[in-house]
């Protein structure tokens, strides 16, 4: 299932996508201190055949922690995948991330409400 950042809805995901979603909730942006789901950085989760694809962005193209975030996504999601599954990470810059993509909870925790 391909998802839009504003449409990520746990209840609409299949069980494998839910596992990936839950794993991504554990990945914290080291600069902001919020998880990638609540920040709206995850643009899509798609499982087709034996490939699990996560489409995501960063808060900025100049993010100094991008390699760490990518490694953390890889580690967290791979722990949830069956042995025959392959993880594909797709870092995109369009659409650009903006604070409006954050969940209401993240906005409140960060004082953006």
Protein Blocks (a to p, Z undefined) as FASTA:
>chain_A
ZZdfklgcfklpcfklmmmmmmmmmpccfknopafklnopafbdcdehjaccdddddfbf
klmklmmmmmmmmmmmmmmpcfkbccdddddfbdcddfklpcfklmmmnopZZ
